[in-house]
């Protein structure tokens, strides 16, 4: 499997506007934009850092995955996304190697990416996302 780079780091936040103040005013990062991904019940803010980005994730629904994550673990690092050139091939190769996948087929992610998550029980406790973008 070929990993091209760290695509982004996902950070779960309770309040996107409040969290943006830190990243913009204190760290000096520029907000590239925001997007609501209805199927994942999340609002995402994109903050480029070099060739990667930080994605701040705020739940849009009390039953959404980010709300559940924050309820269980609190705000903070939620996942690391790796850019791959072909997500279908990456999923197939990981499954062949015995990696448990949350997503066995790609789904739509923020920024128009095709994404799939590996189960943390197969990745030493890290929620790892595969991301393919054009």
N, CA, C and O atoms as a GROMACS GRO file, in nm:
protein
  536
    1UNK      N    1   0.084  -0.118   0.000
    1UNK     CA    2   0.000   0.000   0.000
    1UNK      C    3   0.088   0.124   0.000
    1UNK      O    4   0.188   0.130   0.071
    2UNK      N    5   0.051   0.220  -0.079
    2UNK     CA    6   0.127   0.344  -0.084
    2UNK      C    7   0.053   0.455  -0.009
    2UNK      O    8  -0.064   0.483  -0.036
    3UNK      N    9   0.123   0.517   0.087
    3UNK     CA   10   0.070   0.632   0.158
    3UNK      C   11   0.143   0.754   0.104
    3UNK      O   12   0.266   0.759   0.106
    4UNK      N   13   0.067   0.851   0.055
    4UNK     CA   14   0.127   0.969  -0.006
    4UNK      C   15   0.170   1.074   0.096
    4UNK      O   16   0.274   1.137   0.082
    5UNK      N   17   0.086   1.092   0.201
    5UNK     CA   18   0.116   1.192   0.304
    5UNK      C   19   0.009   1.186   0.412
    5UNK      O   20  -0.092   1.116   0.398
    6UNK      N   21   0.032   1.259   0.520
    6UNK     CA   22  -0.075   1.281   0.617
    6UNK      C   23  -0.169   1.381   0.552
    6UNK      O   24  -0.130   1.495   0.524
    7UNK      N   25  -0.291   1.339   0.528
    7UNK     CA   26  -0.390   1.425   0.462
    7UNK      C   27  -0.440   1.531   0.559
    7UNK      O   28  -0.440   1.651   0.530
    8UNK      N   29  -0.484   1.484   0.675
    8UNK     CA   30  -0.530   1.578   0.778
    8UNK      C   31  -0.535   1.510   0.914
    8UNK      O   32  -0.527   1.388   0.926
    9UNK      N   33  -0.548   1.593   1.014
    9UNK     CA   34  -0.567   1.547   1.152
    9UNK      C   35  -0.703   1.599   1.194
    9UNK      O   36  -0.730   1.719   1.188
   10UNK      N   37  -0.790   1.508   1.237
   10UNK     CA   38  -0.925   1.544   1.279
   10UNK      C   39  -0.930   1.569   1.429
   10UNK      O   40  -0.887   1.486   1.508
   11UNK      N   41  -0.983   1.686   1.466
   11UNK     CA   42  -0.994   1.725   1.606
   11UNK      C   43  -1.141   1.747   1.639
   11UNK      O   44  -1.206   1.833   1.580
   12UNK      N   45  -1.193   1.670   1.733
   12UNK     CA   46  -1.332   1.684   1.777
   12UNK      C   47  -1.345   1.803   1.872
   12UNK      O   48  -1.270   1.814   1.969
   13UNK      N   49  -1.440   1.890   1.843
   13UNK     CA   50  -1.461   2.010   1.926
   13UNK      C   51  -1.609   2.022   1.960
   13UNK      O   52  -1.695   1.980   1.883
   14UNK      N   53  -1.636   2.082   2.076
   14UNK     CA   54  -1.775   2.105   2.116
   14UNK      C   55  -1.834   2.224   2.043
   14UNK      O   56  -1.951   2.223   2.005
   15UNK      N   57  -1.752   2.328   2.023
   15UNK     CA   58  -1.800   2.451   1.962
   15UNK      C   59  -1.699   2.497   1.857
   15UNK      O   60  -1.588   2.539   1.891
   16UNK      N   61  -1.738   2.490   1.732
   16UNK     CA   62  -1.648   2.521   1.622
   16UNK      C   63  -1.601   2.666   1.625
   16UNK      O   64  -1.482   2.693   1.610
   17UNK      N   65  -1.692   2.759   1.645
   17UNK     CA   66  -1.655   2.901   1.645
   17UNK      C   67  -1.556   2.933   1.757
   17UNK      O   68  -1.458   3.005   1.735
   18UNK      N   69  -1.580   2.880   1.876
   18UNK     CA   70  -1.488   2.903   1.988
   18UNK      C   71  -1.350   2.841   1.960
   18UNK      O   72  -1.248   2.902   1.988
   19UNK      N   73  -1.350   2.722   1.906
   19UNK     CA   74  -1.225   2.652   1.876
   19UNK      C   75  -1.146   2.724   1.768
   19UNK      O   76  -1.023   2.730   1.773
   20UNK      N   77  -1.216   2.779   1.668
   20UNK     CA   78  -1.149   2.851   1.561
   20UNK      C   79  -1.071   2.971   1.612
   20UNK      O   80  -0.966   3.006   1.557
   21UNK      N   81  -1.120   3.034   1.718
   21UNK     CA   82  -1.048   3.148   1.775
   21UNK      C   83  -0.905   3.111   1.811
   21UNK      O   84  -0.813   3.186   1.783
   22UNK      N   85  -0.886   2.995   1.874
   22UNK     CA   86  -0.752   2.951   1.912
   22UNK      C   87  -0.665   2.928   1.788
   22UNK      O   88  -0.554   2.980   1.779
   23UNK      N   89  -0.716   2.851   1.695
   23UNK     CA   90  -0.637   2.816   1.577
   23UNK      C   91  -0.605   2.936   1.489
   23UNK      O   92  -0.498   2.944   1.430
   24UNK      N   93  -0.699   3.031   1.480
   24UNK     CA   94  -0.677   3.148   1.397
   24UNK      C   95  -0.603   3.259   1.472
   24UNK      O   96  -0.502   3.310   1.423
   25UNK      N   97  -0.652   3.297   1.590
   25UNK     CA   98  -0.596   3.410   1.661
   25UNK      C   99  -0.465   3.378   1.733
   25UNK      O  100  -0.375   3.462   1.736
   26UNK      N  101  -0.453   3.261   1.790
   26UNK     CA  102  -0.334   3.225   1.865
   26UNK      C  103  -0.228   3.161   1.775
   26UNK      O  104  -0.111   3.199   1.780
   27UNK      N  105  -0.269   3.065   1.693
   27UNK     CA  106  -0.173   2.995   1.607
   27UNK      C  107  -0.152   3.064   1.473
   27UNK      O  108  -0.054   3.037   1.404
   28UNK      N  109  -0.242   3.153   1.436
   28UNK     CA  110  -0.228   3.226   1.311
   28UNK      C  111  -0.261   3.147   1.185
   28UNK      O  112  -0.215   3.182   1.076
   29UNK      N  113  -0.339   3.040   1.199
   29UNK     CA  114  -0.377   2.961   1.083
   29UNK      C  115  -0.494   3.026   1.011
   29UNK      O  116  -0.578   3.092   1.072
   30UNK      N  117  -0.498   3.008   0.880
   30UNK     CA  118  -0.605   3.063   0.798
   30UNK      C  119  -0.715   2.960   0.779
   30UNK      O  120  -0.688   2.843   0.752
   31UNK      N  121  -0.838   3.004   0.794
   31UNK     CA  122  -0.953   2.917   0.769
   31UNK      C  123  -0.976   2.910   0.620
   31UNK      O  124  -1.000   3.011   0.555
   32UNK      N  125  -0.967   2.790   0.565
   32UNK     CA  126  -0.990   2.770   0.422
   32UNK      C  127  -1.139   2.763   0.391
   32UNK      O  128  -1.181   2.797   0.280
   33UNK      N  129  -1.218   2.720   0.487
   33UNK     CA  130  -1.362   2.711   0.468
   33UNK      C  131  -1.424   2.612   0.562
   33UNK      O  132  -1.354   2.545   0.639
   34UNK      N  133  -1.556   2.602   0.556
   34UNK     CA  134  -1.629   2.506   0.638
   34UNK      C  135  -1.725   2.430   0.547
   34UNK      O  136  -1.759   2.473   0.437
   35UNK      N  137  -1.768   2.315   0.597
   35UNK     CA  138  -1.862   2.230   0.521
   35UNK      C  139  -1.941   2.146   0.620
   35UNK      O  140  -1.887   2.099   0.720
   36UNK      N  141  -2.069   2.128   0.592
   36UNK     CA  142  -2.152   2.036   0.669
   36UNK      C  143  -2.162   1.907   0.588
   36UNK      O  144  -2.199   1.909   0.470
   37UNK      N  145  -2.129   1.795   0.652
   37UNK     CA  146  -2.143   1.664   0.589
   37UNK      C  147  -2.260   1.596   0.660
   37UNK      O  148  -2.245   1.538   0.767
   38UNK      N  149  -2.377   1.606   0.597
   38UNK     CA  150  -2.501   1.558   0.658
   38UNK      C  151  -2.494   1.410   0.697
   38UNK      O  152  -2.536   1.373   0.806
   39UNK      N  153  -2.440   1.326   0.607
   39UNK     CA  154  -2.442   1.182   0.635
   39UNK      C  155  -2.354   1.145   0.754
   39UNK      O  156  -2.372   1.039   0.813
   40UNK      N  157  -2.258   1.231   0.789
   40UNK     CA  158  -2.174   1.205   0.906
   40UNK      C  159  -2.213   1.291   1.026
   40UNK      O  160  -2.151   1.283   1.132
   41UNK      N  161  -2.315   1.373   1.008
   41UNK     CA  162  -2.367   1.458   1.116
   41UNK      C  163  -2.257   1.544   1.176
   41UNK      O  164  -2.237   1.547   1.298
   42UNK      N  165  -2.185   1.616   1.087
   42UNK     CA  166  -2.071   1.693   1.133
   42UNK      C  167  -2.053   1.820   1.050
   42UNK      O  168  -2.082   1.823   0.930
   43UNK      N  169  -2.006   1.925   1.116
   43UNK     CA  170  -1.962   2.046   1.049
   43UNK      C  171  -1.810   2.050   1.062
   43UNK      O  172  -1.756   2.032   1.171
   44UNK      N  173  -1.743   2.074   0.951
   44UNK     CA  174  -1.597   2.067   0.946
   44UNK      C  175  -1.540   2.202   0.907
   44UNK      O  176  -1.591   2.268   0.816
   45UNK      N  177  -1.434   2.244   0.976
   45UNK     CA  178  -1.357   2.363   0.939
   45UNK      C  179  -1.220   2.317   0.894
   45UNK      O  180  -1.157   2.233   0.960
   46UNK      N  181  -1.172   2.371   0.782
   46UNK     CA  182  -1.045   2.330   0.723
   46UNK      C  183  -0.939   2.436   0.749
   46UNK      O  184  -0.956   2.553   0.714
   47UNK      N  185  -0.827   2.395   0.810
   47UNK     CA  186  -0.716   2.485   0.841
   47UNK      C  187  -0.587   2.425   0.784
   47UNK      O  188  -0.526   2.339   0.847
   48UNK      N  189  -0.546   2.471   0.665
   48UNK     CA  190  -0.425   2.416   0.605
   48UNK      C  191  -0.300   2.444   0.688
   48UNK      O  192  -0.283   2.552   0.745
   49UNK      N  193  -0.213   2.343   0.694
   49UNK     CA  194  -0.082   2.354   0.760
   49UNK      C  195   0.016   2.282   0.668
   49UNK      O  196   0.021   2.159   0.666
   50UNK      N  197   0.095   2.358   0.593
   50UNK     CA  198   0.185   2.296   0.496
   50UNK      C  199   0.106   2.220   0.393
   50UNK      O  200   0.010   2.273   0.337
   51UNK      N  201   0.145   2.095   0.368
   51UNK     CA  202   0.074   2.013   0.269
   51UNK      C  203  -0.040   1.932   0.331
   51UNK      O  204  -0.105   1.854   0.261
   52UNK      N  205  -0.064   1.950   0.459
   52UNK     CA  206  -0.172   1.880   0.528
   52UNK      C  207  -0.268   1.984   0.584
   52UNK      O  208  -0.256   2.103   0.555
   53UNK      N  209  -0.362   1.939   0.663
   53UNK     CA  210  -0.451   2.034   0.728
   53UNK      C  211  -0.504   1.978   0.859
   53UNK      O  212  -0.502   1.858   0.884
   54UNK      N  213  -0.551   2.070   0.940
   54UNK     CA  214  -0.623   2.033   1.061
   54UNK      C  215  -0.771   2.050   1.027
   54UNK      O  216  -0.811   2.152   0.971
   55UNK      N  217  -0.849   1.950   1.061
   55UNK     CA  218  -0.993   1.958   1.043
   55UNK      C  219  -1.058   1.960   1.181
   55UNK      O  220  -1.046   1.864   1.258
   56UNK      N  221  -1.127   2.069   1.211
   56UNK     CA  222  -1.203   2.077   1.335
   56UNK      C  223  -1.341   2.021   1.306
   56UNK      O  224  -1.404   2.059   1.207
   57UNK      N  225  -1.388   1.932   1.392
   57UNK     CA  226  -1.513   1.859   1.370
   57UNK      C  227  -1.612   1.888   1.483
   57UNK      O  228  -1.586   1.854   1.598
   58UNK      N  229  -1.725   1.949   1.449
   58UNK     CA  230  -1.830   1.975   1.546
   58UNK      C  231  -1.953   1.895   1.506
   58UNK      O  232  -1.994   1.898   1.390
   59UNK      N  233  -2.011   1.824   1.599
   59UNK     CA  234  -2.130   1.744   1.570
   59UNK      C  235  -2.248   1.834   1.541
   59UNK      O  236  -2.266   1.938   1.604
   60UNK      N  237  -2.330   1.793   1.445
   60UNK     CA  238  -2.454   1.865   1.415
   60UNK      C  239  -2.574   1.792   1.474
   60UNK      O  240  -2.689   1.835   1.455
   61UNK      N  241  -2.548   1.682   1.545
   61UNK     CA  242  -2.656   1.600   1.600
   61UNK      C  243  -2.606   1.532   1.727
   61UNK      O  244  -2.493   1.482   1.731
   62UNK      N  245  -2.688   1.528   1.829
   62UNK     CA  246  -2.648   1.466   1.956
   62UNK      C  247  -2.616   1.317   1.941
   62UNK      O  248  -2.545   1.261   2.024
   63UNK      N  249  -2.668   1.254   1.835
   63UNK     CA  250  -2.641   1.112   1.811
   63UNK      C  251  -2.528   1.089   1.710
   63UNK      O  252  -2.501   0.975   1.674
   64UNK      N  253  -2.464   1.195   1.665
   64UNK     CA  254  -2.358   1.183   1.566
   64UNK      C  255  -2.231   1.124   1.625
   64UNK      O  256  -2.212   1.125   1.746
   65UNK      N  257  -2.143   1.072   1.539
   65UNK     CA  258  -2.020   1.008   1.587
   65UNK      C  259  -1.928   1.103   1.664
   65UNK      O  260  -1.861   1.061   1.758
   66UNK      N  261  -1.924   1.230   1.626
   66UNK     CA  262  -1.838   1.325   1.698
   66UNK      C  263  -1.897   1.355   1.836
   66UNK      O  264  -1.823   1.364   1.933
   67UNK      N  265  -2.028   1.369   1.845
   67UNK     CA  266  -2.092   1.391   1.975
   67UNK      C  267  -2.066   1.273   2.068
   67UNK      O  268  -2.036   1.291   2.186
   68UNK      N  269  -2.077   1.152   2.014
   68UNK     CA  270  -2.052   1.032   2.094
   68UNK      C  271  -1.904   1.024   2.136
   68UNK      O  272  -1.874   0.985   2.249
   69UNK      N  273  -1.814   1.062   2.046
   69UNK     CA  274  -1.671   1.063   2.079
   69UNK      C  275  -1.644   1.159   2.193
   69UNK      O  276  -1.576   1.124   2.290
   70UNK      N  277  -1.697   1.281   2.183
   70UNK     CA  278  -1.674   1.382   2.287
   70UNK      C  279  -1.735   1.338   2.419
   70UNK      O  280  -1.676   1.360   2.525
   71UNK      N  281  -1.853   1.277   2.414
   71UNK     CA  282  -1.918   1.228   2.536
   71UNK      C  283  -1.830   1.124   2.606
   71UNK      O  284  -1.819   1.122   2.729
   72UNK      N  285  -1.768   1.038   2.528
   72UNK     CA  286  -1.686   0.929   2.583
   72UNK      C  287  -1.545   0.973   2.622
   72UNK      O  288  -1.495   0.937   2.728
   73UNK      N  289  -1.481   1.053   2.534
   73UNK     CA  290  -1.340   1.085   2.553
   73UNK      C  291  -1.309   1.233   2.570
   73UNK      O  292  -1.197   1.269   2.606
   74UNK      N  293  -1.406   1.319   2.547
   74UNK     CA  294  -1.383   1.462   2.554
   74UNK      C  295  -1.330   1.516   2.422
   74UNK      O  296  -1.300   1.440   2.330
   75UNK      N  297  -1.320   1.646   2.414
   75UNK     CA  298  -1.266   1.711   2.294
   75UNK      C  299  -1.121   1.672   2.275
   75UNK      O  300  -1.051   1.641   2.371
   76UNK      N  301  -1.076   1.674   2.150
   76UNK     CA  302  -0.936   1.646   2.122
   76UNK      C  303  -0.916   1.566   1.996
   76UNK      O  304  -1.007   1.553   1.913
   77UNK      N  305  -0.796   1.511   1.982
   77UNK     CA  306  -0.760   1.436   1.863
   77UNK      C  307  -0.857   1.320   1.843
   77UNK      O  308  -0.874   1.236   1.931
   78UNK      N  309  -0.921   1.317   1.726
   78UNK     CA  310  -1.020   1.214   1.698
   78UNK      C  311  -0.968   1.112   1.598
   78UNK      O  312  -0.991   0.992   1.614
   79UNK      N  313  -0.898   1.158   1.493
   79UNK     CA  314  -0.844   1.064   1.395
   79UNK      C  315  -0.728   1.126   1.318
   79UNK      O  316  -0.708   1.248   1.316
   80UNK      N  317  -0.652   1.038   1.253
   80UNK     CA  318  -0.544   1.078   1.162
   80UNK      C  319  -0.581   1.021   1.026
   80UNK      O  320  -0.615   0.903   1.014
   81UNK      N  321  -0.574   1.105   0.923
   81UNK     CA  322  -0.609   1.062   0.787
   81UNK      C  323  -0.484   1.056   0.701
   81UNK      O  324  -0.403   1.149   0.699
   82UNK      N  325  -0.470   0.946   0.630
   82UNK     CA  326  -0.358   0.926   0.539
   82UNK      C  327  -0.410   0.930   0.396
   82UNK      O  328  -0.509   0.865   0.363
   83UNK      N  329  -0.343   1.006   0.311
   83UNK     CA  330  -0.380   1.015   0.169
   83UNK      C  331  -0.325   0.895   0.096
   83UNK      O  332  -0.207   0.861   0.107
   84UNK      N  333  -0.411   0.830   0.020
   84UNK     CA  334  -0.372   0.716  -0.063
   84UNK      C  335  -0.414   0.745  -0.207
   84UNK      O  336  -0.511   0.818  -0.229
   85UNK      N  337  -0.342   0.688  -0.305
   85UNK     CA  338  -0.378   0.716  -0.444
   85UNK      C  339  -0.502   0.641  -0.492
   85UNK      O  340  -0.571   0.689  -0.582
   86UNK      N  341  -0.532   0.525  -0.433
   86UNK     CA  342  -0.647   0.445  -0.474
   86UNK      C  343  -0.706   0.380  -0.350
   86UNK      O  344  -0.653   0.281  -0.299
   87UNK      N  345  -0.816   0.435  -0.304
   87UNK     CA  346  -0.872   0.388  -0.177
   87UNK      C  347  -0.927   0.246  -0.185
   87UNK      O  348  -0.918   0.171  -0.088
   88UNK      N  349  -0.985   0.209  -0.298
   88UNK     CA  350  -1.037   0.073  -0.311
   88UNK      C  351  -0.924  -0.029  -0.298
   88UNK      O  352  -0.939  -0.130  -0.230
   89UNK      N  353  -0.811  -0.003  -0.365
   89UNK     CA  354  -0.697  -0.093  -0.355
   89UNK      C  355  -0.641  -0.095  -0.213
   89UNK      O  356  -0.603  -0.201  -0.163
   90UNK      N  357  -0.636   0.020  -0.147
   90UNK     CA  358  -0.585   0.027  -0.010
   90UNK      C  359  -0.673  -0.055   0.085
   90UNK      O  360  -0.621  -0.128   0.169
   91UNK      N  361  -0.805  -0.041   0.072
   91UNK     CA  362  -0.897  -0.118   0.156
   91UNK      C  363  -0.876  -0.268   0.134
   91UNK      O  364  -0.865  -0.344   0.230
   92UNK      N  365  -0.871  -0.309   0.008
   92UNK     CA  366  -0.853  -0.451  -0.023
   92UNK      C  367  -0.723  -0.504   0.034
   92UNK      O  368  -0.720  -0.614   0.090
   93UNK      N  369  -0.615  -0.428   0.021
   93UNK     CA  370  -0.485  -0.473   0.072
   93UNK      C  371  -0.486  -0.483   0.225
   93UNK      O  372  -0.434  -0.579   0.281
   94UNK      N  373  -0.544  -0.385   0.291
   94UNK     CA  374  -0.550  -0.389   0.437
   94UNK      C  375  -0.633  -0.508   0.485
   94UNK      O  376  -0.594  -0.576   0.580
   95UNK      N  377  -0.746  -0.534   0.420
   95UNK     CA  378  -0.828  -0.649   0.456
   95UNK      C  379  -0.752  -0.779   0.436
   95UNK      O  380  -0.761  -0.870   0.519
   96UNK      N  381  -0.678  -0.790   0.326
   96UNK     CA  382  -0.596  -0.909   0.302
   96UNK      C  383  -0.493  -0.930   0.412
   96UNK      O  384  -0.458  -1.043   0.444
   97UNK      N  385  -0.446  -0.820   0.470
   97UNK     CA  386  -0.345  -0.826   0.575
   97UNK      C  387  -0.408  -0.842   0.714
   97UNK      O  388  -0.338  -0.838   0.815
   98UNK      N  389  -0.540  -0.859   0.718
   98UNK     CA  390  -0.608  -0.884   0.844
   98UNK      C  391  -0.650  -0.761   0.921
   98UNK      O  392  -0.687  -0.771   1.038
   99UNK      N  393  -0.645  -0.645   0.858
   99UNK     CA  394  -0.688  -0.522   0.926
   99UNK      C  395  -0.840  -0.514   0.924
   99UNK      O  396  -0.902  -0.529   0.819
  100UNK      N  397  -0.897  -0.492   1.039
  100UNK     CA  398  -1.042  -0.477   1.051
  100UNK      C  399  -1.081  -0.338   1.005
  100UNK      O  400  -1.024  -0.238   1.051
  101UNK      N  401  -1.177  -0.330   0.915
  101UNK     CA  402  -1.221  -0.202   0.861
  101UNK      C  403  -1.359  -0.164   0.916
  101UNK      O  404  -1.446  -0.250   0.930
  102UNK      N  405  -1.378  -0.039   0.946
  102UNK     CA  406  -1.511   0.012   0.979
  102UNK      C  407  -1.589   0.027   0.849
  102UNK      O  408  -1.707  -0.005   0.841
  103UNK      N  409  -1.519   0.077   0.747
  103UNK     CA  410  -1.579   0.095   0.614
  103UNK      C  411  -1.511   0.000   0.516
  103UNK      O  412  -1.392   0.013   0.489
  104UNK      N  413  -1.588  -0.093   0.464
  104UNK     CA  414  -1.531  -0.185   0.365
  104UNK      C  415  -1.546  -0.132   0.224
  104UNK      O  416  -1.490  -0.187   0.130
  105UNK      N  417  -1.621  -0.023   0.210
  105UNK     CA  418  -1.634   0.048   0.084
  105UNK      C  419  -1.617   0.197   0.115
  105UNK      O  420  -1.658   0.243   0.221
  106UNK      N  421  -1.557   0.273   0.022
  106UNK     CA  422  -1.540   0.416   0.048
  106UNK      C  423  -1.674   0.488   0.060
  106UNK      O  424  -1.775   0.446   0.002
  107UNK      N  425  -1.673   0.596   0.136
  107UNK     CA  426  -1.790   0.681   0.147
  107UNK      C  427  -1.746   0.826   0.129
  107UNK      O  428  -1.627   0.855   0.125
  108UNK      N  429  -1.843   0.915   0.118
  108UNK     CA  430  -1.812   1.057   0.097
  108UNK      C  431  -1.760   1.118   0.226
  108UNK      O  432  -1.816   1.098   0.334
  109UNK      N  433  -1.652   1.194   0.214
  109UNK     CA  434  -1.597   1.268   0.327
  109UNK      C  435  -1.591   1.416   0.295
  109UNK      O  436  -1.618   1.457   0.182
  110UNK      N  437  -1.556   1.495   0.394
  110UNK     CA  438  -1.547   1.640   0.377
  110UNK      C  439  -1.445   1.673   0.268
  110UNK      O  440  -1.349   1.600   0.246
  111UNK      N  441  -1.468   1.785   0.202
  111UNK     CA  442  -1.376   1.830   0.098
  111UNK      C  443  -1.380   1.747  -0.028
  111UNK      O  444  -1.288   1.755  -0.110
  112UNK      N  445  -1.486   1.667  -0.045
  112UNK     CA  446  -1.499   1.587  -0.166
  112UNK      C  447  -1.414   1.462  -0.169
  112UNK      O  448  -1.401   1.399  -0.274
  113UNK      N  449  -1.357   1.424  -0.056
  113UNK     CA  450  -1.271   1.306  -0.051
  113UNK      C  451  -1.354   1.178  -0.044
  113UNK      O  452  -1.467   1.177   0.004
  114UNK      N  453  -1.295   1.070  -0.094
  114UNK     CA  454  -1.347   0.936  -0.068
  114UNK      C  455  -1.271   0.889   0.056
  114UNK      O  456  -1.149   0.898   0.062
  115UNK      N  457  -1.344   0.838   0.156
  115UNK     CA  458  -1.280   0.800   0.281
  115UNK      C  459  -1.323   0.661   0.326
  115UNK      O  460  -1.426   0.608   0.283
  116UNK      N  461  -1.241   0.603   0.413
  116UNK     CA  462  -1.274   0.476   0.479
  116UNK      C  463  -1.193   0.471   0.608
  116UNK      O  464  -1.076   0.509   0.611
  117UNK      N  465  -1.256   0.424   0.714
  117UNK     CA  466  -1.189   0.415   0.843
  117UNK      C  467  -1.146   0.273   0.875
  117UNK      O  468  -1.219   0.177   0.848
  118UNK      N  469  -1.027   0.262   0.933
  118UNK     CA  470  -0.978   0.135   0.988
  118UNK      C  471  -1.022   0.130   1.134
  118UNK      O  472  -1.023   0.233   1.201
  119UNK      N  473  -1.057   0.014   1.183
  119UNK     CA  474  -1.100   0.002   1.322
  119UNK      C  475  -0.981   0.019   1.415
  119UNK      O  476  -0.876  -0.040   1.391
  120UNK      N  477  -0.994   0.098   1.521
  120UNK     CA  478  -0.883   0.121   1.614
  120UNK      C  479  -0.827  -0.007   1.677
  120UNK      O  480  -0.712  -0.009   1.719
  121UNK      N  481  -0.907  -0.113   1.686
  121UNK     CA  482  -0.856  -0.237   1.743
  121UNK      C  483  -0.751  -0.301   1.653
  121UNK      O  484  -0.674  -0.386   1.698
  122UNK      N  485  -0.746  -0.262   1.526
  122UNK     CA  486  -0.645  -0.314   1.433
  122UNK      C  487  -0.527  -0.219   1.415
  122UNK      O  488  -0.430  -0.253   1.348
  123UNK      N  489  -0.536  -0.099   1.474
  123UNK     CA  490  -0.433   0.004   1.450
  123UNK      C  491  -0.372   0.056   1.580
  123UNK      O  492  -0.334   0.172   1.590
  124UNK      N  493  -0.363  -0.030   1.679
  124UNK     CA  494  -0.304   0.008   1.808
  124UNK      C  495  -0.375   0.126   1.874
  124UNK      O  496  -0.311   0.212   1.935
  125UNK      N  497  -0.508   0.130   1.860
  125UNK     CA  498  -0.587   0.230   1.930
  125UNK      C  499  -0.607   0.360   1.857
  125UNK      O  500  -0.671   0.451   1.911
  126UNK      N  501  -0.555   0.375   1.734
  126UNK     CA  502  -0.568   0.499   1.659
  126UNK      C  503  -0.681   0.483   1.557
  126UNK      O  504  -0.683   0.386   1.481
  127UNK      N  505  -0.774   0.578   1.554
  127UNK     CA  506  -0.874   0.579   1.449
  127UNK      C  507  -0.805   0.634   1.325
  127UNK      O  508  -0.774   0.752   1.317
  128UNK      N  509  -0.782   0.547   1.230
  128UNK     CA  510  -0.707   0.581   1.110
  128UNK      C  511  -0.803   0.589   0.991
  128UNK      O  512  -0.880   0.496   0.965
  129UNK      N  513  -0.796   0.700   0.921
  129UNK     CA  514  -0.880   0.722   0.804
  129UNK      C  515  -0.794   0.717   0.679
  129UNK      O  516  -0.684   0.773   0.675
  130UNK      N  517  -0.842   0.650   0.578
  130UNK     CA  518  -0.782   0.654   0.446
  130UNK      C  519  -0.857   0.758   0.366
  130UNK      O  520  -0.979   0.767   0.375
  131UNK      N  521  -0.785   0.839   0.288
  131UNK     CA  522  -0.846   0.947   0.213
  131UNK      C  523  -0.790   0.951   0.072
  131UNK      O  524  -0.669   0.948   0.051
  132UNK      N  525  -0.881   0.957  -0.026
  132UNK     CA  526  -0.839   0.974  -0.165
  132UNK      C  527  -0.904   1.102  -0.216
  132UNK      O  528  -1.025   1.119  -0.211
  133UNK      N  529  -0.819   1.191  -0.266
  133UNK     CA  530  -0.868   1.318  -0.323
  133UNK      C  531  -0.806   1.337  -0.459
  133UNK      O  532  -0.698   1.286  -0.488
  134UNK      N  533  -0.876   1.411  -0.543
  134UNK     CA  534  -0.820   1.443  -0.674
  134UNK      C  535  -0.726   1.560  -0.665
  134UNK      O  536  -0.669   1.601  -0.766
   0.00000   0.00000   0.00000
